[in-house]
Amino acid sequence: MELYDFKVNDYKGNEVSLEKYKGKVLLIVNTATKCGFTPQYDALEALYAKYKEQGFEILDFPCNQFFRQAPGTSEEIHQACVLRFMIAFDQFEKIDVNGKNEHPLYRYLKDNCEVSKGKNIKWNFTKFLVNREGKIVNRFGPSVKPESFEEDIKALL
């Protein structure tokens, strides 16, 4: 199985095939609207606006597993992110990233990232950088600010 074989639901519950993103550089991130790292949305949106025309996409997966910092429905979370951070990148349904109910995409990401093979997600705003061929090239922890790896993104574009 490869990354593009997965299907996920957007924030409205509509199924989306990751095949849609084939050939793009991806940043896949689990987020929360009530987290100390939530201001990273501004930096994520800035990177997206700067590089989307070159084939860069951000896939945002809200997650309520860490101290319930993503309250509300997926649609409510989306509206809050659009109003507060003016995000334009794709946001998906709220999911679990660890444990018995973890989304299969996150099992795949964790198992196929050489930097941190198999390690659980520690917190919100863990970021996976994926090249145009669908290979996970890096994983950045929650405290790593998105702007700090902009050069990595540019190198893949």
Secondary structure in CASP SS format (residue, H / E / C, confidence):
PFRMAT SS
TARGET T0000
AUTHOR 0000-0000-0000
METHOD secondary structure of the structure
MODEL  1
M C 1.00
E C 1.00
L H 1.00
Y H 1.00
D H 1.00
F C 1.00
K E 1.00
V E 1.00
N E 1.00
D E 1.00
Y C 1.00
K C 1.00
G C 1.00
N C 1.00
E E 1.00
V E 1.00
S E 1.00
L H 1.00
E H 1.00
K H 1.00
Y H 1.00
K C 1.00
G C 1.00
K C 1.00
V E 1.00
L E 1.00
L E 1.00
I E 1.00
V E 1.00
N E 1.00
T E 1.00
A C 1.00
T C 1.00
K C 1.00
C C 1.00
G C 1.00
F C 1.00
T C 1.00
P C 1.00
Q H 1.00
Y H 1.00
D H 1.00
A H 1.00
L H 1.00
E H 1.00
A H 1.00
L H 1.00
Y H 1.00
A H 1.00
K H 1.00
Y H 1.00
K H 1.00
E H 1.00
Q H 1.00
G C 1.00
F E 1.00
E E 1.00
I E 1.00
L E 1.00
D E 1.00
F E 1.00
P E 1.00
C C 1.00
N C 1.00
Q C 1.00
F C 1.00
F C 1.00
R C 1.00
Q C 1.00
A C 1.00
P C 1.00
G C 1.00
T C 1.00
S H 1.00
E H 1.00
E H 1.00
I H 1.00
H H 1.00
Q H 1.00
A H 1.00
C H 1.00
V H 1.00
L H 1.00
R H 1.00
F H 1.00
M C 1.00
I C 1.00
A C 1.00
F C 1.00
D E 1.00
Q E 1.00
F E 1.00
E C 1.00
K C 1.00
I C 1.00
D E 1.00
V C 1.00
N C 1.00
G C 1.00
K C 1.00
N C 1.00
E E 1.00
H C 1.00
P H 1.00
L H 1.00
Y H 1.00
R H 1.00
Y H 1.00
L H 1.00
K H 1.00
D H 1.00
N C 1.00
C C 1.00
E H 1.00
V H 1.00
S H 1.00
K C 1.00
G C 1.00
K C 1.00
N C 1.00
I C 1.00
K C 1.00
W C 1.00
N C 1.00
F C 1.00
T C 1.00
K E 1.00
F E 1.00
L E 1.00
V E 1.00
N C 1.00
R C 1.00
E C 1.00
G C 1.00
K C 1.00
I E 1.00
V E 1.00
N E 1.00
R E 1.00
F E 1.00
G C 1.00
P C 1.00
S C 1.00
V C 1.00
K C 1.00
P H 1.00
E H 1.00
S H 1.00
F H 1.00
E H 1.00
E H 1.00
D H 1.00
I H 1.00
K H 1.00
A H 1.00
L H 1.00
L C 1.00
END
